[in-house]
Structure formats: C-alpha cells, structure tokens
Amino acid sequence: MKKQISINKMIQLTAVIERESDWYISTCQELGIVSQGKTVEEARLNLVEAVEGFFEVASISEINQRLKREIYVMPIMPLMPQLQANRSMNA
C-alpha cells in the first residue's frame, strides 16, 4: 500500500472585516465564507480557521466552483447627497 503524501500550499485570499454592533464580521470574498469575532484580530483568525475547515472537507470540484480567481479591492469616490436632517436645518 502506497503512503499518501499531503502537501499544503498557502494561498493569499481577501478578508473584509466590518464592525456590526459589538462584533466584527469577516468575509472571505473569494469563497463566500463568513465568520466573526469580538476584535478585528479574532474575526480574522476565526475566518482563517473557517476557510481551512472548508478546504479540509470540500472536494476539489467544490473548491474550484466557489473560488473566485480575481478580486479587486480599490477605493471609490461617489458623490453623496446631504442628509435630510441637514437639509431641514438649512431651509
């Protein structure tokens, strides 16, 4: 019986972390996996654990189906209308 050798490969993915009340919600954009934590670092670490857990149980075809190969993160600068409260104060 041949011994199977497992080689782990580190890949770089994108985490978006947002504050929601007392929690930080972290999302892996490429896989659509979400986690949370009480701090930014805890949310990031929990997301890494969730992604690694997904890789452990998912088939290669599921990983390839979910994995978005190109993600672009960049600033945008849309014009935002004044808030209603400010408009009524100026009227």
N, C-alpha and C positions, 0 to 999 in steps of 0.2 A: 504494500500500500504506500503510495506516494504521500509525502507530507506537504500540505498546502502552506505556502508562504504568503503572508499578508503584508503588503507594503502600503503604508499610509502616506498620502500625498496632501500637503497643506495647500489650500486654495484661498484666495482672497475674495471675500464676499462683502456686501454692503449692509451696514446696520443703520437704521433710522430710529432714533430714540426720542420719544416725546413725553412730556410730563402730562399726566392726567390725574388731577386731584393730588392724592398723596403717593401716587405710584408713577413709575416711569415705564412706558410701554415700548418695547424694542421689536422691530420688524426686520427680518432678512428679506430685502427686496427681491433678490434673485430666486428665492424658493417660496416666498409667501408664508414663512414661518414666523410666529409671533410669541413673545414671552414678556415677562415683566419683572420688576424689582423695586425695592424701596429707594435705591440710589441708582444713578446712571451706571456706575460700575457693576452693580448687582444685576441690573437689567441686561447689560452687555454680556456678562458671564453666563447668565441664565439662557440667553439666546444662543451662545456658543454651545452650551450643553444640549439645547433643544435641536440645533442643527446637527450636531454629532450623533444624537439619538436617532434622528431621521435617517442619516447616512447608514447607521448600523442595521436598520430594519427594512429600508426601502430597496427595491430591486433597481438594477441599473436602468431599466427602461423607465421606471417611475422618476428616478433622479433626472434622467435626460429630458423627460416630458415636462417636469416642473422647473428645471434650471433655465433661467433667462440668461443668455450669454452676454448681452450688452445692457448695461445700466449706466445712465449718465446722470450725475448729480451736479447741478450748477445753479447759481443764483438767477432769479428773475426779478424784474423791477416793474410790476404792473402799477398803473395809477389807481389809487384807492379813493373812492368818494368820501367826503366828510361824513361823519356820523350824524344821525338825526339829532342827537342832543346838542351838538354844536350848531346845527342849522337853526334850531328854535331859539337858541340864545342870541344869535346874530340878527334875528328877524325883528 
